[in-house]
Amino acid sequence: MLQPGEQGKKRVVTLTTDLGVSDWYVGAMKGVITSICPETTIVDITHEIPRHSIETAAFVVSTCFQWFPPKTIHIVLVDPGVGTERKAILLEANKHIFLAPDNGVLTYILDKDVKKVYEITNTGLMLPNISKTFHGRDIFAPVAAHLARGVPTNQVGPELSKESLVQLNILTPRVDRNTLLGAIIHIDTFGNIITNMPGEWIKKVGEAPQLFHHSTKHALRRVETYNDHSGLLLLVGSHGYLEIAVAKGSAAAKLGANVGEPCKIVWRG
């Protein structure tokens, strides 16, 4: 459990949402946070998660949180089930705090060093009137602000087991002789296809690698940078996973790829 005593120290709160920036929603959340804890530093990771894409938000927060200082509070708000019986949760992992709906958006964080999980039920840390459609403003923002002021994490509500949390149903990556099997977990702004296969597996890839996608074979070139060759490129991205790219183009558009689809890389055995 993270301890109290943070008063007078600046705390960082990050926001990862699908709310966009053209409406007032993000501004309202920031207003709540700074009203309760004016000294908070708020960082926008992104508000351009594709609408309702729990999968994208899960990837983004898992690859970004470690670049923030310990005890940073991360609000992850992609919440198509807002107002339903889904839980609001607090998770402590790797010396960071995550606030999110229990809908699978913290799936990749569950692979980290999880210390504690709590259900957020303490109404004394929330706004007085809770909307059924905007828990980001009425629950997650005020809870984050109170934590930033020094409220202990165990005050938000009862403890939960890690195993009780909702997780995304993602194909577990594996190696089978001359084949790597995995899934597409993210497509970035450039159309690069990010898989859940660990980057170190690139050392296993032998001669003449091919990608099997939608039952079609595509030749791959194993490279180190995006500009090394033409055609489909296989490399290790900055996130640490195997990635498929096209130099100055979109691999996702070329292949018609989507998040959640399986992918297979084979080579001469």
C-alpha positions as CSV (number, residue, x, y, z in Angstrom):
1,M,0.0,0.0,0.0
2,L,1.3,3.4,-0.9
3,Q,1.5,5.6,2.2
4,P,0.2,9.1,3.1
5,G,2.5,12.0,3.6
6,E,2.6,13.4,0.1
7,Q,1.1,16.8,1.0
8,G,3.2,19.6,-0.2
9,K,4.8,17.4,-2.8
10,K,3.7,17.7,-6.4
11,R,2.1,14.6,-7.7
12,V,1.6,13.7,-11.4
13,V,-1.8,12.6,-12.7
14,T,-1.9,11.3,-16.3
15,L,-5.0,11.0,-18.5
16,T,-5.5,8.4,-21.2
17,T,-9.0,8.6,-22.7
18,D,-11.1,8.3,-25.9
19,L,-12.9,11.6,-25.1
20,G,-11.2,13.6,-27.8
21,V,-10.4,17.3,-27.4
22,S,-13.3,19.0,-29.1
23,D,-15.7,18.6,-26.2
24,W,-15.6,19.8,-22.7
25,Y,-15.1,16.4,-21.0
26,V,-11.3,16.5,-20.5
27,G,-11.5,20.1,-19.3
28,A,-14.1,19.1,-16.7
29,M,-11.9,16.3,-15.4
30,K,-8.9,18.6,-15.1
31,G,-11.1,21.2,-13.3
32,V,-12.1,18.7,-10.7
33,I,-8.6,17.5,-10.1
34,T,-7.1,21.0,-9.7
35,S,-10.0,22.2,-7.5
36,I,-9.2,19.5,-5.0
37,C,-5.4,19.4,-5.4
38,P,-4.3,22.6,-7.2
39,E,-0.6,21.7,-7.1
40,T,-1.2,18.5,-9.2
41,T,0.8,18.2,-12.5
42,I,-1.6,16.8,-15.1
43,V,-0.2,15.1,-18.2
44,D,-2.3,14.2,-21.2
45,I,-1.0,10.9,-22.6
46,T,-3.7,10.9,-25.2
47,H,-7.4,11.6,-25.7
48,E,-7.4,10.1,-29.2
49,I,-7.9,6.5,-28.3
50,P,-10.4,5.2,-31.0
51,R,-13.8,5.4,-29.5
52,H,-14.5,2.5,-27.1
53,S,-11.2,0.7,-28.0
54,I,-10.3,-0.9,-24.7
55,E,-7.6,-2.9,-26.5
56,T,-5.8,0.3,-27.7
57,A,-6.0,2.0,-24.4
58,A,-4.6,-1.1,-22.7
59,F,-1.6,-1.1,-25.0
60,V,-1.0,2.6,-24.8
61,V,-0.9,2.9,-21.0
62,S,1.2,-0.2,-20.6
63,T,3.9,1.1,-22.9
64,C,3.9,4.6,-21.5
65,F,3.5,4.6,-17.7
66,Q,7.1,3.6,-16.9
67,W,8.4,6.9,-18.2
68,F,6.7,8.7,-15.4
69,P,8.1,9.1,-11.9
70,P,7.1,6.6,-9.2
71,K,3.7,7.2,-7.5
72,T,2.3,8.8,-10.6
73,I,-1.5,8.3,-10.7
74,H,-2.8,7.1,-14.1
75,I,-6.5,7.6,-15.0
76,V,-7.4,5.2,-17.9
77,L,-10.8,6.1,-19.1
78,V,-12.2,4.1,-22.0
79,D,-15.5,3.1,-20.5
80,P,-18.3,1.9,-22.8
81,G,-19.9,0.3,-19.8
82,V,-20.1,3.5,-17.7
83,G,-23.1,3.5,-15.4
84,T,-23.5,-0.3,-15.4
85,E,-22.5,-2.8,-12.7
86,R,-18.9,-2.8,-13.8
87,K,-16.5,-1.9,-11.0
88,A,-14.3,1.1,-10.7
89,I,-10.9,-0.1,-9.6
90,L,-7.5,1.1,-8.2
91,L,-4.5,-1.0,-9.0
92,E,-1.0,-0.6,-7.6
93,A,1.8,-1.9,-9.8
94,N,5.5,-1.1,-10.3
95,K,5.2,1.8,-7.8
96,H,2.4,3.4,-9.9
97,I,-1.3,3.8,-9.3
98,F,-3.9,3.1,-11.9
99,L,-7.5,4.1,-11.8
100,A,-9.8,2.6,-14.4
101,P,-13.1,0.7,-15.1
102,D,-12.8,-3.0,-14.6
103,N,-13.3,-3.8,-18.3
104,G,-9.9,-5.2,-19.3
105,V,-8.2,-1.9,-19.9
106,L,-5.5,-2.8,-17.4
107,T,-4.8,-6.3,-18.8
108,Y,-1.2,-5.6,-19.6
109,I,-0.5,-3.9,-16.3
110,L,-1.6,-7.2,-14.6
111,D,1.6,-8.7,-16.0
112,K,3.6,-6.2,-14.0
113,D,4.5,-6.3,-10.3
114,V,1.0,-5.9,-8.9
115,K,0.9,-5.1,-5.2
116,K,-2.7,-4.3,-4.4
117,V,-6.1,-4.0,-6.1
118,Y,-9.1,-2.1,-4.6
119,E,-12.6,-1.5,-5.7
120,I,-13.4,2.2,-5.6
121,T,-16.5,2.6,-3.4
122,N,-15.8,5.4,-0.9
123,T,-18.3,8.1,-1.9
124,G,-16.5,10.5,0.4
125,L,-13.8,10.7,-2.3
126,M,-16.2,11.3,-5.1
127,L,-18.3,14.3,-6.2
128,P,-21.6,14.6,-4.4
129,N,-23.8,14.0,-7.5
130,I,-22.6,11.1,-9.6
131,S,-23.7,11.0,-13.2
132,K,-24.5,7.6,-14.8
133,T,-22.6,8.7,-17.9
134,F,-19.5,10.5,-16.8
135,H,-17.5,8.6,-14.1
136,G,-14.3,10.2,-15.4
137,R,-15.4,13.5,-13.9
138,D,-17.4,12.3,-10.9
139,I,-15.4,9.3,-9.6
140,F,-12.0,8.9,-11.2
141,A,-10.9,12.6,-11.3
142,P,-11.8,13.4,-7.6
143,V,-10.3,10.1,-6.4
144,A,-7.1,10.8,-8.2
145,A,-7.0,14.3,-6.7
146,H,-7.5,13.0,-3.1
147,L,-4.7,10.4,-3.7
148,A,-2.5,13.2,-4.9
149,R,-3.2,15.1,-1.6
150,G,-2.0,12.1,0.4
151,V,-5.1,9.9,1.0
152,P,-3.8,6.3,1.3
153,T,-4.8,4.0,-1.5
154,N,-6.6,1.5,0.9
155,Q,-9.1,4.2,1.7
156,V,-10.8,4.0,-1.7
157,G,-12.7,0.8,-0.9
158,P,-12.4,-3.0,-0.3
159,E,-9.5,-5.0,-1.5
160,L,-10.0,-7.3,-4.6
161,S,-7.9,-10.2,-5.9
162,K,-5.9,-9.7,-9.1
163,E,-7.5,-12.8,-10.4
164,S,-11.1,-11.3,-10.1
165,L,-10.4,-8.6,-12.6
166,V,-11.7,-8.6,-16.2
167,Q,-9.0,-9.3,-18.8
168,L,-8.9,-9.0,-22.6
169,N,-9.1,-12.3,-24.4
170,I,-5.8,-12.2,-26.4
171,L,-4.0,-15.0,-28.0
172,T,-0.9,-15.9,-25.9
173,P,2.3,-15.7,-28.1
174,R,4.3,-18.8,-28.5
175,V,7.2,-20.4,-30.5
176,D,6.7,-23.6,-32.4
177,R,9.9,-24.7,-34.1
178,N,10.2,-22.4,-37.2
179,T,7.0,-20.5,-36.4
180,L,6.1,-17.5,-34.2
181,L,2.4,-17.2,-33.3
182,G,0.8,-14.1,-31.7
183,A,-1.8,-11.4,-32.1
184,I,-2.0,-7.8,-33.3
185,I,-2.4,-5.7,-30.2
186,H,-2.0,-2.2,-31.7
187,I,-1.9,-0.3,-34.9
188,D,-0.2,3.1,-34.5
189,T,-0.7,6.4,-36.3
190,F,1.7,5.4,-39.1
191,G,0.0,2.1,-39.7
192,N,2.7,0.0,-38.1
193,I,1.4,-3.3,-36.9
194,I,2.4,-4.1,-33.3
195,T,2.2,-7.7,-32.2
196,N,2.3,-9.2,-28.7
197,M,5.4,-11.2,-29.6
198,P,8.5,-10.2,-27.5
199,G,11.1,-8.3,-29.4
200,E,13.9,-10.7,-28.4
201,W,12.2,-13.4,-30.5
202,I,13.5,-11.7,-33.6
203,K,16.8,-13.6,-32.9
204,K,14.8,-16.8,-33.5
205,V,13.7,-15.8,-37.0
206,G,15.7,-17.6,-39.7
207,E,16.0,-17.3,-43.5
208,A,13.2,-16.1,-45.8
209,P,10.6,-15.1,-43.1
210,Q,7.0,-14.8,-44.2
211,L,3.9,-13.4,-42.5
212,F,0.7,-15.4,-42.7
213,H,-2.3,-13.0,-42.4
214,H,-5.8,-13.8,-43.6
215,S,-4.4,-17.1,-45.0
216,T,-2.1,-15.1,-47.3
217,K,1.7,-15.3,-47.4
218,H,3.7,-12.0,-47.4
219,A,7.5,-11.9,-47.6
220,L,9.2,-10.1,-44.7
221,R,12.6,-8.4,-44.4
222,R,14.2,-8.5,-40.9
223,V,15.6,-5.0,-40.4
224,E,16.5,-2.6,-37.6
225,T,15.0,0.7,-38.9
226,Y,11.9,1.7,-40.8
227,N,14.0,2.9,-43.8
228,D,16.2,-0.1,-44.3
229,H,14.3,-1.7,-47.3
230,S,11.2,-1.7,-49.3
231,G,8.3,-4.1,-48.8
232,L,7.1,-5.4,-45.5
233,L,9.6,-5.0,-42.7
234,L,10.0,-7.0,-39.4
235,L,11.7,-5.2,-36.6
236,V,11.7,-4.5,-32.9
237,G,9.7,-1.4,-32.0
238,S,10.5,1.1,-29.2
239,H,7.8,-0.6,-27.2
240,G,9.8,-3.9,-27.1
241,Y,7.5,-6.0,-29.3
242,L,7.9,-7.4,-32.8
243,E,6.4,-4.9,-35.3
244,I,5.5,-5.1,-39.0
245,A,6.0,-1.9,-41.0
246,V,6.3,-0.4,-44.5
247,A,8.9,2.2,-45.1
248,K,7.0,5.5,-45.6
249,G,3.7,3.7,-45.8
250,S,1.1,1.8,-43.8
251,A,1.5,-1.9,-43.2
252,A,-2.0,-2.0,-41.7
253,A,-3.6,-0.5,-44.9
254,K,-1.5,-2.8,-47.1
255,L,-2.6,-5.9,-45.3
256,G,-6.1,-4.9,-44.2
257,A,-5.0,-5.7,-40.6
258,N,-7.0,-5.0,-37.5
259,V,-6.3,-5.1,-33.7
260,G,-7.1,-8.5,-32.2
261,E,-6.4,-10.6,-35.3
262,P,-3.9,-13.5,-35.1
263,C,-0.6,-13.4,-37.0
264,K,2.0,-16.0,-37.8
265,I,5.6,-15.6,-38.8
266,V,7.4,-18.6,-40.4
267,W,10.8,-19.2,-41.9
268,R,12.8,-21.9,-43.5
269,G,13.3,-24.6,-40.9
